[in-house]
Amino acid sequence: MDSSYNQFLLLAFADTRELQLLHFSLFLGIYLAALLGNGLIITAVACDHRLHTPMYFFLLSLSLLDLGSISTTVPKSMANSLWDTRAISYSGCAAQVFLVIFLLGGEYSLLTVMAYDRFVAICRPLHYGTLMGNRACVKMAAASWGTSFLHALLHTANTFSIPLCQGNTVDQFFCEIPQILKLSCSDSYLREAGLIVVSFCLAFGCFIFIVLSYVQIFTAVLRISSEQGRHKAFSTCIPHLAVVSLFVSTGIFAYLKPPSLSSPALNLMVTVLYAVVPPTLNPLIYSMRNKELKDALRKMTSWTIFSRLSFYYCCY
């Protein structure tokens, strides 16, 4: 990229001071909710030995990725609104591009692995211990994180090697590749566009794998004779399916919507839907229908309250 640009200007949510402070307050509330929800899941899974299973290991990894993804975009946007600025440094923009691709790509890969976990648990229960052992789970998680890291590194290096000819104003509240490509010289973005097509094909392959897995899962569940057994099987799948649907639908609408629907305000709203809302709602979705997780969270909360009361009475 052109070295004459040492910073970029992000899209502001509002121009007036009152609306800027409102944006800061709303994003602060969302960010704290995401920190609390994902933090509770990470703590509950790590501390409760009953949750040391493949499904909850992947859920813990998903919560870590959610925390990372929302922490990459939201705090900078909050700071810009609070200090009435739009600037982000060149290195900060590159870091955002890398981390967004790495964390969201890792999340999508992990959701694919979690679909395989549910498939094995329901369709191949006798082989579950062999196929989803501790070593296999660690390898799957490492493969998800590793491939996403290399994928993000390749995209970031390629994007930031393209010369800028259209200024340094990014029409989004954080740095993302499509908006940076709009600033590039004509035809110089074709190499990165090719990488995006390859990435789309890989993402589509993961989506087909998830769909086929759930077709077999639901076929197997409907064959279960007892209503209680069907309910238990569905209860372990529906949260994951809801998270996948939220993640995929918001991403598709953000990047594949018709050009006639594009406008700065709509693009901003859609980006918030796929970059901010899923990391905040995922903990709620997973905890709503999961009795084991709710029991662990209730036990952890009760222990925290008991410890504080004991400390209070001992000291006073």
N, C-alpha and C positions, 0 to 999 in steps of 0.2 A: 504494500500500500504506500501511497504517497507519504513521505516522511514529513511533509509540511504540516500535516494534521497531527497534533499531539493530544487531541481530545475529540470526543464526539458530543453531540447535543441530543439528549433523549427527549421523547415526547412528554410534555407536561399534562397531567390530568386536569388541571384548572389554571386559570390566569389570575383570579382574584385571591387575596390572602385568606379569606374566610373558607373558600372551597379547597384551597391547598391544605389548610389545617383540618378540614373535614376528611379529606383524602388520607392525610397522615393518621388521623384517629381510626378510620375504618380499617386501614391496612394494619395498624398496630393491633387492633382487636383480632383480626384474622390471623395475624402472625403469632400472637400469643396463644390463640386457640390451637393452631397447628403444632406449636412447641409443646403445649400441654398434652394434647391427644397423643401425638407420636412419642413423646417422652414417657408417658404412662405405659404405653404398649411395650416400648423397649425395656423399661424397668421391670414390668410384670413378667415378661417372657424370660428375661435374664435371671430374675430372682426366684421364680416358682419352678421347681424341678418337674412338676407335672406338665409344664408347657415346653419341656425340652424334647420336642418332636420335630420332624421335618417341616410340617406345616407352619408351626410357630417360629421355627428358625428362619424360614423364608419371609414370614410376616415381620420379624424383627429387622431383617435386611431391607424390606420394603419401607419400613418406617424410617430407617436411617437415610435412605434415598429421598424420601419425602421431605425430611428435615433439611437435607442438603439443597434440594431443588428450590424450596421456598425461601431459604436463607440466601440463595444466590441472587434473587431478583427483588424481593420485597424490601429488605432493609435499605438498599440504595435508593429505591423509589421513594421510600419514606423520608430519607435524609434530604433528597432533592426538594421534596415538598416543604419540609420543615425549614430549610435554609434558602428557599426560593431560588433554586438554581436548576439547570438542566444538564450540566456538564458531567461527563464521565471520562476518565483518562483513557488513553490508547490501550495501555496494559490492562486496565480494569475492564474495558470492553472485550478484549481478547479473552480474559479470564471468564467473563460471563458467558461468552459463546461456548467456550470449552466445557464449563461446568454444566450448563443447561443441556448440551448434547449428551455429555457423559452421564448425568444423573437421570434424565428422562429416558435416554436409551437403555440405561441399566434397569430402570423400573419396568420398561416394556419387556425386556429380556427376562426379568425375574417373574413377571406375570405369566409369561409363557411357560417358564419352569414350574410355576405353581399350578398351572393347568395340567401339566404332566403328572405332578404329585397327586392331584385329585383323581386323575385318570387311573393311576396305578392303585391308589387306595380303594377305589370303588370297583374297577373292572379287573384288577389283578391282585386282590387282597392277600392271597397266599404267598405272593412274591414280593410283597411290599417291603418286608424287612431286608431282603436282598437288594432290590433295585433302589431303595431309598435309605440305605445305610448312612451313617455319619460321614464317612469318607466321600460317598457319592454326592451327598448334599453339599458338602464343602466345595467339591469340584464343580458342581453346577453353578453355585453362587459365584465362585471365582471366575468361571468362564463368562458369566453374565457381566460381572464388573470389568474383567479384562478386555473382552471384545468391545464393550462400550467405551473404555478408556482409549483403545487404539482408534476406534471409529471417531471419537471426539477429537483426538489429536490430529488425525488426517484432515478432517473438515476444517478445523481451526487454522492449521498451517496453510491449507490451500486457500481459504477465504482471505486470510490476512496477507497473502502474497499478491493479491489482485490490486492493480492501481486504482485509486479513486479519481473520478472526474466530475462527480455530481455533488460536491460539498461534503459536509460531515454531520448533517442532521438526520438522525435515525427516527423514523416514524413509528416508534414503539417505546414502551416505558422501560425496556431493557434491550440489550444488544442481541439480536438474533440474525441468523444468516440471510434470510430473504430480504430483510430491510437493508443490510449492508451491501448485498448484491445490487440493489437499486442505485447505489452510489457509485458503482464501478463503471469503468469505461465500456463502450459498446463492444460486444463479442468477447471481452476478456473474462466473462463469468462462465463461459461454456464448459470449462473443465470442472468447476464446482457444480454446475448444473448436472453434469454427468454423474458425479458422485451422489448427488441428491436422488437421482433416478435409481441408482444401485441401492441406496439406502431404503428408498420406498419399496423396491422389490423385496428386499429382505424383511422389512416390516410387514408387508403383505403376506409373505410366507409364514411369519410368526402368527399372524391373524388367522390364516387358514388352519394352521396347526391347532390353535385354541378352539376354533369352531368345530373341527373334526373331533377333537378330544371331548368336547361337551356333547356332541351328538351321540358318541358312544357312552358317555357317562349317563345321560338321561335315558338312553335305551336300556342300560343295565339297571338303573334305579327303578324304572317302571316295571321291571320284571320281579322286583322284590315283592313277596307276597304280603308281608305285614305292613300296615299303615305306619306304625311307629318306625320301622326300619327305613321306609321311604322318606319319612319326615327328617330323620337323623341324617340321611345321606344328602338330602336337599339342603339342610341347614349348614352343612360344611362347604357347599358349592356356591350357594346364592351370594354370599358376601364377595367372594372372589369374582364371580361373574358380574356383579354390580360395579366393582372397582374397574374391571376391564372395560365394561360398557361406558363408564364415565370417562375413562382415560382415552379410549379410542374415538368416541363420538365427538368430544371436544377438540381433539387433535385433527380429526377429519374436517370438521366444520371450520377450523382455523386456517387450514392450508389448502383445502380442496373446494371451498365455497366459490360460486360463480363470480367472475370479476365485476359483474353488475352490482353485486351486493357490497363491494369493497368501499370503505370510507374510513378515514382516520378514527372516528368515534367507534364505529362497529368493530374495526380491527382491534382497537384497544380493549373493548369489552370482551371479545372472543378470546383474546390472549389471556386476559384475567381468568376466564373460564377454564382454560386448559393448563395454565401455569400456576395458578394460585388456589383455585377451588379444590381440585383433587387431593393435593397434600393435606388440606384441612379436613375434608370429609372422609378420607379413607379410614382413619382410626374409628370414626363414628360408625361407618358402614360395617367394619369388621367386628365391632364390639356389640352391635345391636342384637344379632342373632347367635352370638357365640357364648354359650353358658360357661364354658371353662374359662374363657378370657374375662368375662364379667365377674366370675367368682374370684379370680386372681386379683383383679383390680379392686374388688370390694375388700378382700383380705388385706391387700397392701394399704388401702386407705384407712381401714380400721386400725391397723398396726401403727400407722403414722400418727393418727389421732391419739391412740393409747400412749405412744412414746412421748408425745408432747405433753399430755396431761401428767404423766409420771414425772417428767422433767420439771413441770410447773410445781407439782406438790412437793417434790424433793427440795426444790430451791426456795420455795416460799412457805 
